[in-house]
Amino acid sequence: MKSAVFHAFGDIDVIRIVDVEIPATGESEVLVRVRAAAVNPKDTFIRKGRFAALTGSGFPMRTGFDFSGEVGHVGSGLTGYKEGDPVYGMLDGWEGGTCAEYLVVKPHQLSIKPTNLSFEEAAALPLVSLTALQALRDEAHIKSGFHVCINGAAGGVGSMAVQIAKCFDATVTAISSRQNHKFLRDLGANRCIDYHDTDITSSQERFDIFFDVFGNQLFDNVRPILAPKGVWVSTVLRPEVGEAVERTRDSKGQCARLVIVRADREDLNQVRQWAEAGLIRPVIQQVFPLADIAAAHRQQESKHTRGKLVVTIP
């Protein structure tokens, strides 16, 4: 089968499309014939070696964490799926592999694909939607009526966070460049702020949740605009974030939290229900064939992607 791999950490030119064996399916695993995958910042960071302490250096490494496709084989110890079922999902941890013709996954890493979405659309959902859901629900304990600010709202996680916050009946302020404001209002944002014109941390705002998707607003800078029990949530795994989380771990007031997304079948089921009800929709900027995965990585690294980048598997 064809698979995107890299044999050393480095720039985009280390990615290769190679022939590898179709992976064996364990008793409690599912073999998926992948139809589409997605590219995330996580993929480019791993390729560059930024998370080498977590990934190790066992090359070749495969890339990709989101997928959609069809069940090709079901392990003998697993029920609930049959060959040909349309599915979607994401991989846990730091070992990628969805940018390939076939993929073996655990039961908690997949669910039935939303019926109203194409394979490309479904592949754009898992990692960003579960990141947003787990950040807002599990880390920030979102409730109806909360005032939520999303910094970096036009990207993959940000655009999904706007929609999921509205599913919880929150009031959403989206921070992005002005050119994305109409797009974000169409997704449900109540108000949009251009970061070029306004320093949100110097305003008189008070937010119950400040979701820093972009990663340039540290907790101490945001505290003046948090409600007395407000929560700042980051997606960025770096020392300053970890220090703020540890410092406020037992706080009864303002606190910092870090979301590390995990695959969860029930969360994938929830996302499917919202998608089929028309409450959320995938946002795709561009679709690439697997042969052009380097171009997808290049666009991801530009930091100017609206929504997601998807790779189709021939």
Secondary structure, 3 states (H helix, E strand, C coil): CEEEEECCCCCHHHEEEEECCCCCCCCCCEEEEEEEEEECHHHHHHHHCCCHHHHCCCCCEECCCEEEEEEEEECCCCCCCCCCCEEEEECCCCCCCCCECEEEECHHHEEECCCCCCHHHHHCCHHHHHHHHHHHHHHCCCCCCCEEEEECCCEHHHHHHHHHHHHCCCEEEEEECHHHHHHHHHHCCCEEEECCCCCHHHCCCCEEEEEECCCCCCHHHHHHHEEEEEEEEECCCCHHHHHHHHHCCCCCCCEEEECCCCCCHHHHHHHHHHHHCCCCCCCEEEEEEHHHHHHHHHHHHCCCCCEEEEEECC
